[in-house]
Amino acid sequence: MDETYLWYKDVPVVNAANFTLANNGNSVLQTLDAYFQALKTKNTTASGKLVDQFSFTVPTVDLQNQQSGIASGYGFRRSTISVSVPRVVRILYVEQGSPAQLGGILRGDTITSIDGVDINDTTSAGIATLNAGLAPTVASKTTSFGLLAANATVPRVVTITSSQSITVTPVALSTVITDGGNTVGYLVLNSFGVVSAEKQLIDAVTQFKNANVNELVVDLRYNGGGYLDLANELAWMIGDSTLAGKTFEKLTCNDKNMLPFCNSTDTFHQATQGFSVASGQALPQLRLKRVFVLTSGNTCSASESVINSLSPFMQVVRIGNTTCGKPYGFSYKDNCGTSYAAMQFKGVNALGFGDYADGFAPSCPMADDLTRQRGDPAELMLGGALTFMRTGACPAATSGTEKSLTQGLLKGGGYAIDRSPSEAVRVLRSSRVQP
């Protein structure tokens, strides 16, 4: 924190004696995490939010599983659950082949009960049941969910068993849509943080190239980020050869950080970086001059770097809601089974811009339409992008009915997704920080 933390000059005065290490086992890790959290700057942005909402610690084994694309739980992503009532908890998407998908859980379902306990229960026993059901801590937990489908009036009950080995598919969907005179590639990318994303992205872009798409929609509404090099690869594949040798992102550090990446400039990657495809393979390009990006308050970090880094070179039309606002990144420091993530650099684009701590506002504000599946041309965000392509202008302002789709779940202009801090990152691989 003193040597490489981006805001080391603003670390609060903290008495380490207040963080005892007298206990053994997990309590020691909790104490170390509390000490780490206490050292974070308390500075705020112009809008009043903490500058550093992002530095965190994570068990190294959990991080390794995450980066390998292995998840635990049921395989659905949901909105966060609030303490106050009424609580609205909705399914945002499900992983392919997961217990949730096999059990018939769908995007847009509202959780009404868990193991027979109403979602609005406020008793201690009821809250314990809700929490245990939403976040299982045992290898295989069988849970019954009361679910109300979008536009339905009567809940159904689905019983599924959690798993410790769910395969995460970063590219959840790649499809070609014919709309008017346009051939549109639609790419749903949920994470840059899984190594398999490299091959999946190349396969999707190759599919679009073979279909001769003339427009592209990249759905990053739930993408918290991940590896900066993978974001760089995607940006190159969207653009054309004029990006060769141009700045993707410059990494600016504090005035005494001597790590090799500090103040270095990353140009657009023209070849694979060896995540899930052998390094040095030429990347395909769609050769587009504009791209549509679907965003929300959960579009974060490496996802925002795609938006920021392409903006000096092409039109980037943002459809949806304001992004999370995280121009900062880091490389993990592993120690005794814990990986520490202190923000170490700020990324700036070819124009030197990186001051978006309050996020990127949308070009066309649109609600997240949980009544339809992603890929449905009638879904509000995708439909908004298609309308802009045809007319050159944003669709009519979101109606009161459409706004109600996100009522009670707004955070920075979008659903607050339930995910760990390690899933909202702009991270460098360890190979980039070795002296």
NUVEX-993959 format. One record per residue (C-alpha): residue number from 1; chain; z, y, x. Coordinates in nm, 3 decimals. Each point is the difference from the previous one (the first is absolute). Layout:
! residues N
  lose  voro       zz       yy       xx
   NUM     A        Z        Y        X
...
END
This chain:
! residues 435
  lose  voro       zz       yy       xx
     1     A    0.000    0.000    0.000
     2     A    0.068    0.236    0.289
     3     A   -0.309   -0.089    0.202
     4     A   -0.288   -0.063   -0.239
     5     A    0.111    0.112   -0.351
     6     A   -0.240    0.269   -0.121
     7     A    0.289    0.226   -0.105
     8     A    0.247   -0.082    0.281
     9     A    0.106    0.367    0.020
    10     A    0.120   -0.020   -0.361
    11     A    0.209   -0.318    0.024
    12     A    0.338    0.078   -0.164
    13     A    0.322   -0.019    0.198
    14     A    0.135   -0.344   -0.091
    15     A    0.327   -0.156    0.115
    16     A   -0.092   -0.354    0.103
    17     A    0.366   -0.100   -0.028
    18     A   -0.041    0.018   -0.378
    19     A   -0.234   -0.301    0.017
    20     A    0.216   -0.292    0.106
    21     A   -0.153   -0.323    0.129
    22     A    0.323   -0.197   -0.033
    23     A   -0.141   -0.245   -0.256
    24     A   -0.237   -0.284    0.070
    25     A   -0.327   -0.109   -0.154
    26     A   -0.192    0.200   -0.258
    27     A    0.264    0.276   -0.026
    28     A   -0.081    0.097    0.358
    29     A   -0.366    0.045   -0.088
    30     A    0.096    0.207   -0.303
    31     A    0.218    0.222    0.219
    32     A   -0.278    0.050    0.255
    33     A   -0.240    0.090   -0.280
    34     A    0.250    0.252   -0.139
    35     A    0.032    0.160    0.343
    36     A   -0.379    0.012    0.037
    37     A   -0.036    0.162   -0.343
    38     A    0.268    0.259    0.085
    39     A   -0.201    0.114    0.301
    40     A   -0.308    0.096   -0.204
    41     A   -0.081    0.370   -0.036
    42     A    0.119    0.165   -0.319
    43     A   -0.276    0.263    0.006
    44     A   -0.203    0.049   -0.318
    45     A   -0.360    0.087   -0.086
    46     A   -0.110    0.314   -0.181
    47     A    0.041   -0.185   -0.330
    48     A    0.355   -0.103    0.088
    49     A   -0.045   -0.371    0.077
    50     A    0.138   -0.152    0.319
    51     A   -0.249    0.013    0.287
    52     A    0.106   -0.346    0.117
    53     A    0.017   -0.227   -0.301
    54     A   -0.173   -0.265    0.204
    55     A    0.189   -0.122    0.311
    56     A    0.157   -0.341   -0.066
    57     A    0.112   -0.334    0.139
    58     A   -0.116   -0.347   -0.107
    59     A    0.088   -0.355    0.104
    60     A   -0.266   -0.099    0.254
    61     A   -0.069   -0.335   -0.167
    62     A   -0.070    0.175   -0.333
    63     A   -0.236    0.238    0.176
    64     A   -0.188   -0.285    0.167
    65     A   -0.046   -0.177   -0.335
    66     A   -0.120    0.320   -0.162
    67     A   -0.259    0.070    0.269
    68     A   -0.118   -0.360   -0.021
    69     A   -0.053    0.040   -0.373
    70     A    0.288   -0.216   -0.118
    71     A    0.220    0.135   -0.280
    72     A    0.292   -0.133   -0.201
    73     A    0.084    0.045   -0.366
    74     A   -0.223   -0.047   -0.304
    75     A   -0.315    0.168    0.123
    76     A   -0.002    0.304   -0.226
    77     A    0.038    0.368    0.081
    78     A    0.197    0.203   -0.247
    79     A    0.124    0.351   -0.052
    80     A    0.355    0.069    0.112
    81     A    0.289   -0.056   -0.239
    82     A    0.228    0.295   -0.071
    83     A    0.374   -0.002   -0.060
    84     A   -0.031    0.217   -0.309
    85     A   -0.142   -0.120   -0.330
    86     A   -0.246   -0.038   -0.155
    87     A   -0.147   -0.193    0.292
    88     A   -0.374   -0.051    0.023
    89     A   -0.102   -0.270    0.249
    90     A   -0.370   -0.083    0.006
    91     A   -0.213   -0.241    0.199
    92     A   -0.245    0.189    0.220
    93     A   -0.188   -0.299    0.142
    94     A    0.041   -0.367    0.087
    95     A   -0.098   -0.190    0.313
    96     A   -0.275   -0.258   -0.027
    97     A    0.133   -0.356   -0.024
    98     A    0.361    0.115   -0.028
    99     A    0.259   -0.138   -0.247
   100     A   -0.044    0.320   -0.200
   101     A   -0.377   -0.045   -0.034
   102     A    0.027   -0.371   -0.073
   103     A    0.263    0.079   -0.263
   104     A   -0.231    0.244   -0.177
   105     A    0.170    0.329    0.094
   106     A   -0.247    0.289   -0.012
   107     A   -0.030    0.359    0.115
   108     A    0.138    0.223   -0.273
   109     A    0.265   -0.244   -0.127
   110     A    0.335    0.166   -0.069
   111     A    0.312   -0.198    0.088
   112     A    0.225    0.002   -0.305
   113     A    0.260   -0.258    0.107
   114     A    0.100   -0.224    0.291
   115     A    0.166   -0.335   -0.065
   116     A    0.079    0.116   -0.350
   117     A    0.162    0.329    0.109
   118     A   -0.157    0.312   -0.148
   119     A   -0.152    0.229    0.263
   120     A    0.219    0.284   -0.132
   121     A    0.328   -0.192    0.034
   122     A    0.266    0.217    0.168
   123     A    0.282   -0.252    0.041
   124     A    0.093   -0.116    0.350
   125     A   -0.093   -0.359   -0.080
   126     A   -0.329    0.106   -0.158
   127     A   -0.099    0.221    0.293
   128     A    0.085   -0.282    0.242
   129     A   -0.232   -0.234   -0.190
   130     A   -0.279    0.257   -0.004
   131     A    0.029    0.065    0.371
   132     A    0.020   -0.371    0.087
   133     A   -0.310   -0.068   -0.204
   134     A   -0.204    0.286    0.143
   135     A    0.097   -0.065    0.362
   136     A    0.073   -0.372    0.049
   137     A    0.199   -0.081    0.314
   138     A   -0.036   -0.379   -0.014
   139     A   -0.308   -0.194    0.107
   140     A   -0.096   -0.114   -0.350
   141     A    0.145    0.187   -0.297
   142     A   -0.126   -0.079   -0.349
   143     A    0.005    0.309   -0.219
   144     A   -0.107    0.074   -0.356
   145     A   -0.162    0.336   -0.063
   146     A   -0.049    0.160   -0.338
   147     A   -0.336    0.176    0.024
   148     A   -0.174    0.242   -0.232
   149     A   -0.374    0.013    0.067
   150     A   -0.181    0.333   -0.004
   151     A   -0.077    0.096   -0.361
   152     A    0.207   -0.296   -0.133
   153     A    0.299    0.030   -0.235
   154     A    0.177   -0.334    0.049
   155     A    0.130   -0.115    0.341
   156     A   -0.077   -0.343    0.141
   157     A    0.220   -0.201    0.239
   158     A   -0.135   -0.123    0.334
   159     A    0.206   -0.221    0.232
   160     A   -0.097   -0.011    0.368
   161     A    0.158   -0.117    0.327
   162     A    0.013    0.222    0.307
   163     A   -0.156   -0.108    0.329
   164     A    0.062    0.079    0.367
   165     A   -0.364   -0.047    0.096
   166     A   -0.229    0.212   -0.215
   167     A   -0.328    0.087    0.171
   168     A   -0.073    0.372   -0.022
   169     A   -0.363    0.099   -0.054
   170     A   -0.046    0.358    0.129
   171     A   -0.348    0.038   -0.151
   172     A    0.088   -0.088   -0.358
   173     A   -0.347    0.073   -0.139
   174     A   -0.346    0.093    0.122
   175     A   -0.272    0.030   -0.260
   176     A   -0.323    0.186   -0.070
   177     A   -0.031    0.213   -0.313
   178     A   -0.328    0.134   -0.140
   179     A    0.066    0.331   -0.170
   180     A   -0.289    0.218   -0.111
   181     A   -0.224    0.031    0.303
   182     A    0.276   -0.087    0.246
   183     A    0.080   -0.326    0.174
   184     A    0.371    0.032    0.068
   185     A    0.217   -0.204    0.232
   186     A    0.357   -0.029   -0.126
   187     A    0.261   -0.108    0.255
   188     A    0.366   -0.065   -0.084
   189     A    0.205    0.005    0.320
   190     A    0.375   -0.050   -0.041
   191     A    0.103    0.010    0.368
   192     A   -0.108    0.076    0.354
   193     A    0.309   -0.185    0.122
   194     A   -0.129   -0.358   -0.010
   195     A   -0.219   -0.125    0.286
   196     A   -0.235   -0.188   -0.236
   197     A   -0.111    0.337   -0.141
   198     A   -0.245    0.042    0.288
   199     A   -0.224   -0.293   -0.099
   200     A    0.040    0.066   -0.371
   201     A   -0.109    0.362    0.043
   202     A   -0.302   -0.100    0.208
   203     A   -0.100   -0.257   -0.263
   204     A    0.033    0.259   -0.278
   205     A   -0.204    0.264    0.183
   206     A   -0.267   -0.260    0.082
   207     A   -0.012   -0.090   -0.370
   208     A   -0.049    0.368   -0.090
   209     A   -0.260    0.050    0.271
   210     A   -0.201   -0.297   -0.122
   211     A    0.014    0.143   -0.354
   212     A   -0.130    0.338    0.127
   213     A    0.287    0.197   -0.152
   214     A   -0.053    0.375   -0.001
   215     A    0.357    0.087   -0.106
   216     A    0.341   -0.141    0.091
   217     A    0.341    0.005   -0.169
   218     A    0.296   -0.105    0.217
   219     A    0.309   -0.074   -0.210
   220     A    0.304    0.085    0.213
   221     A    0.236    0.084   -0.287
   222     A    0.262   -0.259    0.110
   223     A   -0.084   -0.009    0.372
   224     A    0.301    0.106    0.208
   225     A   -0.190   -0.025    0.328
   226     A    0.038   -0.229    0.299
   227     A   -0.195   -0.025    0.324
   228     A   -0.169    0.326    0.099
   229     A   -0.278   -0.191    0.176
   230     A   -0.098   -0.173   -0.325
   231     A   -0.013    0.334   -0.183
   232     A   -0.222    0.124    0.282
   233     A   -0.236   -0.300   -0.040
   234     A   -0.035    0.059   -0.374
   235     A   -0.075    0.369    0.051
   236     A   -0.281   -0.084    0.244
   237     A   -0.147   -0.258   -0.239
   238     A   -0.012    0.256   -0.282
   239     A   -0.185    0.264    0.201
   240     A   -0.316    0.009    0.210
   241     A   -0.096    0.005    0.366
   242     A    0.078    0.373    0.033
   243     A    0.368   -0.101    0.019
   244     A   -0.061   -0.163    0.341
   245     A    0.224    0.158    0.262
   246     A    0.165    0.231   -0.255
   247     A    0.375    0.035   -0.040
   248     A    0.160   -0.225   -0.257
   249     A    0.353    0.113    0.080
   250     A    0.194    0.162    0.282
   251     A    0.359   -0.118    0.042
   252     A    0.235    0.290    0.078
   253     A    0.353   -0.079    0.124
   254     A    0.313    0.192    0.094
   255     A    0.002    0.204    0.322
   256     A    0.160   -0.271    0.214
   257     A   -0.134   -0.326   -0.140
   258     A   -0.183   -0.177    0.282
   259     A   -0.133   -0.301   -0.193
   260     A   -0.368   -0.064    0.086
   261     A   -0.134    0.080   -0.348
   262     A    0.152    0.350   -0.011
   263     A   -0.257    0.278   -0.032
   264     A   -0.278   -0.258    0.020
   265     A   -0.308    0.025   -0.220
   266     A   -0.131   -0.297   -0.195
   267     A   -0.371    0.016   -0.068
   268     A   -0.147   -0.196   -0.289
   269     A    0.003   -0.371    0.078
   270     A   -0.353   -0.138    0.005
   271     A    0.112   -0.358    0.069
   272     A    0.271   -0.240   -0.113
   273     A    0.343    0.028    0.159
   274     A    0.094   -0.367   -0.001
   275     A    0.231   -0.021   -0.302
   276     A   -0.170   -0.289   -0.183
   277     A   -0.348    0.026    0.152
   278     A   -0.070   -0.034    0.373
   279     A    0.014    0.343    0.160
   280     A   -0.317    0.185    0.095
   281     A   -0.214   -0.104   -0.298
   282     A   -0.216    0.282   -0.138
   283     A    0.121    0.126   -0.337
   284     A   -0.243    0.048   -0.291
   285     A   -0.047    0.346   -0.147
   286     A   -0.082    0.117   -0.352
   287     A   -0.135    0.331    0.136
   288     A    0.139    0.207   -0.287
   289     A    0.048    0.374   -0.011
   290     A    0.279   -0.007   -0.256
   291     A    0.270   -0.238   -0.116
   292     A    0.230   -0.013   -0.303
   293     A    0.363   -0.094    0.066
   294     A    0.242   -0.095   -0.279
   295     A    0.348    0.125    0.085
   296     A    0.358    0.017   -0.124
   297     A    0.344    0.087    0.133
   298     A   -0.006   -0.347    0.154
   299     A   -0.308    0.074    0.214
   300     A    0.165    0.051    0.334
   301     A   -0.029    0.028    0.376
   302     A   -0.295   -0.197    0.142
   303     A   -0.171    0.037   -0.340
   304     A    0.037    0.376    0.025
   305     A   -0.146   -0.011    0.351
   306     A   -0.326   -0.132   -0.148
   307     A   -0.013    0.301   -0.233
   308     A    0.096    0.253    0.267
   309     A   -0.218   -0.137    0.277
   310     A   -0.319   -0.028   -0.207
   311     A    0.039    0.342   -0.164
   312     A   -0.153    0.201    0.290
   313     A   -0.315   -0.214   -0.010
   314     A   -0.069   -0.088   -0.363
   315     A    0.101    0.078   -0.358
   316     A    0.318   -0.186   -0.095
   317     A    0.061    0.022   -0.375
   318     A    0.358   -0.091   -0.093
   319     A    0.050   -0.137   -0.350
   320     A    0.350   -0.057   -0.139
   321     A    0.325    0.154    0.115
   322     A    0.153    0.168    0.306
   323     A    0.049   -0.233    0.297
   324     A    0.341   -0.067    0.157
   325     A   -0.032    0.238    0.296
   326     A    0.056   -0.192    0.324
   327     A   -0.201    0.122    0.299
   328     A    0.248   -0.173    0.234
   329     A   -0.016   -0.329    0.186
   330     A    0.172   -0.218    0.258
   331     A    0.006   -0.323    0.194
   332     A    0.279   -0.248   -0.070
   333     A    0.285   -0.044    0.247
   334     A    0.144   -0.352   -0.027
   335     A    0.360   -0.072    0.098
   336     A    0.220   -0.303   -0.076
   337     A   -0.184   -0.106   -0.313
   338     A   -0.039    0.351   -0.143
   339     A   -0.314    0.214    0.020
   340     A    0.059    0.375    0.013
   341     A   -0.256    0.246   -0.132
   342     A    0.069    0.359    0.100
   343     A   -0.283    0.241   -0.076
   344     A   -0.157    0.083    0.338
   345     A   -0.326    0.184   -0.064
   346     A   -0.192    0.209   -0.249
   347     A   -0.367   -0.072   -0.054
   348     A   -0.246    0.289   -0.019
   349     A   -0.372   -0.018   -0.076
   350     A   -0.301    0.140    0.186
   351     A    0.081    0.349   -0.130
   352     A    0.360   -0.026    0.121
   353     A    0.138   -0.033   -0.354
   354     A    0.295   -0.225   -0.071
   355     A    0.235    0.215   -0.206
   356     A    0.008   -0.192   -0.326
   357     A    0.364   -0.098   -0.026
   358     A   -0.018    0.084   -0.372
   359     A   -0.303   -0.225   -0.045
   360     A   -0.367    0.049   -0.088
   361     A   -0.048    0.136   -0.350
   362     A   -0.274   -0.172   -0.202
   363     A   -0.343    0.153   -0.040
   364     A    0.007   -0.138   -0.355
   365     A    0.347   -0.072   -0.146
   366     A    0.000   -0.326   -0.196
   367     A    0.274   -0.231   -0.131
   368     A    0.044   -0.357    0.121
   369     A   -0.132   -0.199   -0.295
   370     A    0.213   -0.312   -0.034
   371     A   -0.173   -0.097   -0.325
   372     A   -0.300   -0.124    0.200
   373     A   -0.056   -0.213    0.307
   374     A   -0.124    0.153    0.322
   375     A   -0.376   -0.032    0.016
   376     A   -0.047    0.076   -0.369
   377     A   -0.237    0.301   -0.013
   378     A    0.201    0.130   -0.296
   379     A    0.324    0.012    0.205
   380     A    0.086    0.368    0.033
   381     A   -0.008    0.043    0.377
   382     A   -0.312   -0.208    0.060
   383     A   -0.161    0.149   -0.308
   384     A    0.080    0.347    0.130
   385     A   -0.178   -0.076    0.327
   386     A   -0.306   -0.135   -0.184
   387     A   -0.010    0.310   -0.220
   388     A    0.011    0.228    0.305
   389     A   -0.289   -0.194    0.157
   390     A   -0.214    0.052   -0.311
   391     A    0.092    0.359   -0.078
   392     A    0.121    0.153    0.326
   393     A    0.322    0.110   -0.169
   394     A    0.342   -0.137   -0.089
   395     A    0.047   -0.157   -0.343
   396     A    0.178    0.195   -0.269
   397     A    0.372    0.052    0.061
   398     A    0.219   -0.303   -0.064
   399     A    0.110   -0.005   -0.364
   400     A    0.361   -0.023   -0.115
   401     A   -0.058   -0.362   -0.099
   402     A   -0.126   -0.089    0.346
   403     A    0.287    0.185    0.166
   404     A    0.243   -0.211   -0.198
   405     A   -0.124   -0.303    0.193
   406     A    0.202    0.120    0.298
   407     A    0.283    0.169   -0.185
   408     A    0.335   -0.063    0.165
   409     A   -0.151   -0.153    0.314
   410     A   -0.136    0.306    0.173
   411     A    0.085    0.047    0.367
   412     A   -0.216    0.239    0.193
   413     A   -0.260   -0.033   -0.271
   414     A   -0.007   -0.378   -0.035
   415     A    0.195   -0.318   -0.057
   416     A    0.293   -0.060    0.233
   417     A   -0.086   -0.345    0.131
   418     A    0.268   -0.248    0.100
   419     A   -0.058   -0.070    0.369
   420     A    0.182    0.006    0.333
   421     A   -0.025    0.291    0.248
   422     A   -0.195   -0.224    0.239
   423     A   -0.284   -0.006   -0.253
   424     A   -0.053    0.379    0.007
   425     A   -0.095    0.055    0.362
   426     A   -0.249    0.128    0.257
   427     A    0.074   -0.240    0.280
   428     A   -0.143   -0.064    0.346
   429     A   -0.021   -0.349    0.145
   430     A    0.235   -0.072    0.291
   431     A   -0.300   -0.036    0.232
   432     A   -0.056    0.374   -0.034
   433     A    0.342    0.103    0.126
   434     A    0.030   -0.201    0.321
   435     A    0.014    0.220    0.313
END
